[in-house]
Amino acid sequence: MWLLTTLIAAIAVTAFWFFAPKKYRLGFLSLMLWGAGIMILIDHVLGYEGGEFLEFQTSGLITNGTVLGIAMLIPIFAVWEAVLLFDRVKGKI
């Protein structure tokens, strides 16, 4: 499920990128989300041993697949926000 969460976020940010002002750097955020989505997809394909391809439960610390997907998005949005703050401090915006 974390694959779907990441891909839905990537599609949504890419759609917003067409309409939002360039000062929000949504192209950078979109690139990070698509990169994460592709990495997760490759991980799913290489680790597939039969059974369900999209898992709703995990065996790790976070047992819900949707919550895991949201938890994986938090660092991506944090890096994007740090880049925006850095640009504002440098005076590019």
C-alpha positions as CSV (number, residue, x, y, z in Angstrom):
1,M,0.0,0.0,0.0
2,W,2.9,2.3,0.6
3,L,3.6,2.1,-3.2
4,L,0.2,3.4,-4.0
5,T,0.5,6.2,-1.4
6,T,3.7,7.4,-2.9
7,L,2.5,7.2,-6.5
8,I,-0.8,9.0,-5.7
9,A,1.3,11.8,-4.0
10,A,3.6,12.0,-7.0
11,I,0.6,12.2,-9.4
12,A,-1.1,14.9,-7.3
13,V,2.1,17.0,-7.0
14,T,2.8,16.7,-10.7
15,A,-0.7,17.9,-11.5
16,F,-0.3,20.9,-9.1
17,W,3.1,21.7,-10.7
18,F,1.4,22.7,-13.9
19,F,-0.7,25.4,-12.2
20,A,1.3,26.6,-9.2
21,P,3.9,29.4,-9.3
22,K,7.5,28.3,-9.8
23,K,8.5,29.8,-6.4
24,Y,7.1,26.7,-4.7
25,R,9.6,24.4,-6.5
26,L,6.9,21.7,-7.0
27,G,9.0,20.2,-9.9
28,F,11.7,19.4,-7.3
29,L,9.1,17.8,-5.0
30,S,7.6,15.9,-7.9
31,L,11.0,14.5,-8.9
32,M,11.7,13.3,-5.3
33,L,8.2,11.6,-5.1
34,W,8.6,9.9,-8.5
35,G,12.1,8.7,-7.5
36,A,10.7,7.3,-4.3
37,G,7.8,5.7,-6.2
38,I,10.1,4.0,-8.7
39,M,12.4,2.8,-6.0
40,I,9.5,1.2,-4.1
41,L,8.2,-0.3,-7.3
42,I,11.6,-1.9,-8.0
43,D,11.8,-3.2,-4.4
44,H,8.3,-4.8,-4.8
45,V,9.2,-6.4,-8.2
46,L,12.5,-7.8,-7.0
47,G,11.2,-9.0,-3.7
48,Y,8.0,-10.5,-5.1
49,E,7.8,-14.2,-4.2
50,G,4.1,-14.8,-5.0
51,G,1.0,-13.9,-3.2
52,E,-0.2,-10.3,-2.8
53,F,1.8,-7.7,-4.7
54,L,0.3,-4.8,-2.7
55,E,0.3,-5.5,1.0
56,F,-2.0,-3.8,3.4
57,Q,-0.2,-5.2,6.5
58,T,3.5,-5.2,7.2
59,S,5.7,-7.2,9.6
60,G,7.8,-4.2,10.6
61,L,7.5,-1.5,13.3
62,I,4.5,0.1,11.5
63,T,2.0,-2.6,10.7
64,N,-0.4,-0.6,8.6
65,G,0.7,-0.2,4.9
66,T,-1.1,3.2,4.5
67,V,0.4,4.6,7.7
68,L,3.8,3.4,6.5
69,G,3.3,5.2,3.2
70,I,2.4,8.4,4.9
71,A,5.4,8.0,7.2
72,M,7.7,7.6,4.2
73,L,6.3,10.8,2.7
74,I,7.1,12.9,5.8
75,P,10.9,13.1,5.1
76,I,10.4,13.9,1.5
77,F,8.2,16.9,2.4
78,A,10.6,17.9,5.1
79,V,13.5,18.0,2.6
80,W,11.3,20.0,0.2
81,E,10.4,22.5,3.0
82,A,14.1,22.8,3.9
83,V,15.0,23.7,0.3
84,L,12.2,26.3,0.2
85,L,13.5,27.8,3.4
86,F,17.0,27.8,2.2
87,D,16.0,29.5,-1.1
88,R,14.0,32.2,0.9
89,V,17.1,32.8,3.2
90,K,19.3,33.2,0.1
91,G,16.8,35.6,-1.4
92,K,16.0,33.7,-4.5
93,I,12.2,33.9,-3.9
